């Protein structure tokens, strides 16, 4: 299997485990590094489409999930993708400032007999990505709670 060059690997970073690599790649799609790598969501529709297609393939492989057949991105999707990236980055800063991830997505979650949570996403390519980000964060949180127990109780 050929490894796709993702937003994360172009910086020489090791991808996060499993589906969390999708979340990491959304954040790493911005321009950064030395030499400076381009903003994958600000360099035109073709660049963004190529990034998303590779991201979806890598996610499907990492999660042993069939690759979803997403419609092509459209020009109005680009600012929505950049807003999603900004929201995810804000959440990861952990400074208490809420982020909405509010573009909207319909996410169907189901727990299988093996205890694994599966997700089905609808809403075009941006809605799918919003749902996948939320689903992977929840999946990681569920796995952490299952292996370490719940965190401290509030209050």
C-alpha positions as CSV (number, residue, x, y, z in Angstrom):
1,X,0.0,0.0,0.0
2,X,1.3,3.4,-0.9
3,X,1.2,6.0,1.8
4,X,-0.4,9.3,0.7
5,X,1.4,12.5,1.4
6,X,-1.0,14.2,3.7
7,X,-1.1,17.7,5.3
8,X,0.6,16.2,8.3
9,X,3.3,14.1,6.7
10,X,4.4,17.0,4.5
11,X,5.8,18.5,7.7
12,X,7.7,15.3,8.6
13,X,5.3,14.6,11.4
14,X,4.0,11.2,12.5
15,X,0.2,11.0,12.0
16,X,-2.0,10.4,15.0
17,X,-3.3,6.9,15.5
18,X,-6.4,5.7,13.7
19,X,-9.1,8.1,12.8
20,X,-7.5,10.9,14.9
21,X,-5.1,11.4,12.0
22,X,-8.1,13.0,10.1
23,X,-8.5,15.6,12.8
24,X,-4.7,16.2,12.9
25,X,-4.6,16.6,9.1
26,X,-7.4,19.2,9.1
27,X,-5.4,21.3,11.5
28,X,-2.2,20.8,9.5
29,X,-3.8,21.9,6.2
30,X,-2.7,25.5,6.9
31,X,0.4,27.1,5.6
32,X,3.4,26.6,7.9
33,X,6.9,25.2,8.1
34,X,10.3,25.9,6.7
35,X,10.3,25.9,3.8
36,X,6.8,27.2,3.9
37,X,4.2,24.8,2.7
38,X,1.0,26.1,1.1
39,X,-2.4,26.4,2.7
40,X,-4.2,23.4,1.2
41,X,-7.5,25.1,1.7
42,X,-6.4,28.5,0.3
43,X,-4.6,27.4,-2.8
44,X,-7.6,26.8,-5.1
45,X,-10.3,24.2,-5.6
46,X,-8.1,21.6,-7.2
47,X,-5.6,21.6,-4.4
48,X,-8.3,21.3,-1.8
49,X,-10.1,18.6,-3.7
50,X,-6.8,16.6,-3.9
51,X,-6.2,17.0,-0.2
52,X,-9.7,15.9,0.7
53,X,-9.6,12.9,-1.6
54,X,-6.3,11.7,0.0
55,X,-7.6,12.4,3.5
56,X,-10.8,10.4,2.9
57,X,-8.7,7.5,1.5
58,X,-6.3,7.6,4.5
59,X,-9.2,7.8,7.0
60,X,-11.0,4.8,5.4
61,X,-7.8,2.8,5.5
62,X,-7.0,3.8,9.1
63,X,-10.5,3.0,10.3
64,X,-11.1,-0.1,8.2
65,X,-14.1,1.6,6.7
66,X,-15.3,1.7,3.1
67,X,-14.2,4.9,1.4
68,X,-17.2,7.2,1.1
69,X,-18.1,8.5,-2.3
70,X,-18.2,12.3,-1.7
71,X,-19.3,14.8,-4.3
72,X,-16.7,17.2,-5.6
73,X,-16.0,20.4,-3.6
74,X,-17.4,23.6,-4.9
75,X,-15.9,27.1,-4.5
76,X,-18.3,28.0,-1.7
77,X,-17.0,25.0,0.3
78,X,-13.5,26.4,0.7
79,X,-14.4,29.1,3.3
80,X,-16.5,26.6,5.2
81,X,-13.5,24.2,5.3
82,X,-11.2,26.9,6.5
83,X,-13.8,27.8,9.2
84,X,-13.8,24.1,10.3
85,X,-10.1,24.1,10.5
86,X,-10.1,27.3,12.6
87,X,-12.8,25.8,14.9
88,X,-10.8,22.6,15.4
89,X,-7.7,24.5,16.1
90,X,-9.5,26.6,18.7
91,X,-10.8,23.5,20.4
92,X,-7.3,22.1,20.6
93,X,-5.9,25.2,22.2
94,X,-7.7,24.2,25.4
95,X,-7.9,27.8,26.6
96,X,-11.6,27.5,27.5
97,X,-12.8,29.5,24.5
98,X,-15.7,27.5,23.0
99,X,-15.7,26.7,19.3
100,X,-18.9,25.7,17.6
101,X,-17.8,23.4,14.7
102,X,-21.1,24.9,13.7
103,X,-21.2,24.4,9.9
104,X,-23.7,21.6,10.5
105,X,-23.6,18.0,9.7
106,X,-25.9,15.0,10.2
107,X,-24.0,12.3,11.9
108,X,-25.6,8.9,12.5
109,X,-23.7,7.0,15.3
110,X,-24.3,3.3,16.1
111,X,-22.6,1.0,18.5
112,X,-22.0,-2.5,17.0
113,X,-22.1,-5.8,18.8
114,X,-18.3,-5.5,19.2
115,X,-18.7,-2.3,21.1
116,X,-17.2,-0.1,18.4
117,X,-19.0,3.0,17.4
118,X,-19.6,3.4,13.7
119,X,-20.6,6.6,12.0
120,X,-22.5,7.5,8.9
121,X,-22.3,11.0,7.6
122,X,-24.4,13.0,5.3
123,X,-24.4,16.6,4.0
124,X,-21.9,16.9,1.1
125,X,-18.1,17.0,1.5
126,X,-18.0,19.7,4.2
127,X,-20.8,18.2,6.2
128,X,-19.1,14.8,5.9
129,X,-15.8,16.3,7.2
130,X,-17.5,18.1,10.1
131,X,-19.2,14.9,11.1
132,X,-16.0,12.8,10.7
133,X,-14.1,15.2,12.9
134,X,-16.7,15.1,15.6
135,X,-17.1,11.4,15.3
136,X,-13.4,10.7,15.6
137,X,-13.0,13.0,18.6
138,X,-15.9,11.1,20.3
139,X,-14.5,7.7,19.3
140,X,-11.1,8.6,20.8
141,X,-12.8,10.0,23.9
142,X,-14.9,6.8,24.3
143,X,-11.8,4.6,23.8
144,X,-9.9,6.6,26.4
145,X,-12.7,6.4,28.9
146,X,-13.0,2.7,28.3
147,X,-9.3,2.1,29.0
148,X,-8.7,4.6,31.7
149,X,-12.0,5.3,33.3
150,X,-13.9,8.6,33.3
151,X,-12.1,11.7,34.2
152,X,-12.6,13.7,37.4
153,X,-16.2,14.6,38.1
154,X,-17.1,18.3,37.6
155,X,-17.7,20.4,40.6
